[in-house]
C-alpha cells in the first residue's frame, strides 16, 4: 500500500467530527466500526471485537454490499434495542470507513500505474 494521502480539509473535518462528537455510540465503538468497515473494503485488517456483536453482520453488509440492505436490517437492529440515532451513526460510520479505504485503494492503484501520483 502506498503512503496514506492527506484528506481534503472538509473531508477530514467530517471524519474527525464523526469519530469524536458526542453521539449515541461510544467513541471506541465508532472507531472500531470505521476500522472494520475499512477492512471489508480493502483497508488494513481490523479486529471485530470492539464492534458490538449485534452490529457486526450489519457493518459487513453495508461495507461490502450496501445496495443489499433492506428495511428489515434496520428493523432488526431496532428490535435488538438500538435507537434510530444509534443505527444511523453506525450506518454513516460504516460508509465513511468503507469509502476512505476504497479511496486509498484507488490512489494506490494509480500510484502503481504512475509513481508520480503517489
Secondary structure, DSSP 8 states (H G I E B T S, - for coil): --------HHHHHHHHHHHHS--SS-HHHHHHHHHHHHHHTTSS---STTS-HHHHHHHHHHHHHGGG--HHHHHHHHHTT--HHHHHHHHHHHHHHHHHHHHHHHHHHHHHH-GGG-
